[in-house]
Amino acid sequence: MNSGLNKVYLVGYVTREPRWHHFKNNRYLCFTIATAEVIKSQSGINNHEELHNIKIEADKMSHERHFPSRGDMVYIQGKLHTYSFVDESNVKRYKTDVMVINIEPFKP
């Protein structure tokens, strides 16, 4: 029985060229996207931008799939994956990535 749901839907702009990385015996296409929202409050209107780390497993990339480039607007369906690591200062850190299930170009 599944006791939870881990689903993410994002629409945003690719902020840097995707790069291939190796992590735990697997290859991933990694990039970031920026999402923005307008927040209205009593003090006025504020724009809030959020950056999201995106990973696509190499075996999930096919020739038919959209290969994003910097500046492209994309629609992503995925799930969150958080992991910990120890940095060079011996401090435990956490990082959250969006693991892509589906990615498509988005036309507003």
Secondary structure, DSSP 8 states (H G I E B T S, - for coil): -------EEEEEEE-S--EEEEETTEEEEEEEEEEEEEEEETTEEEEEEEEEEEEEEGGG--TTS----TT-EEEEEEEEEEEEEE-TTS-EEEEEEEEEEEEEE---
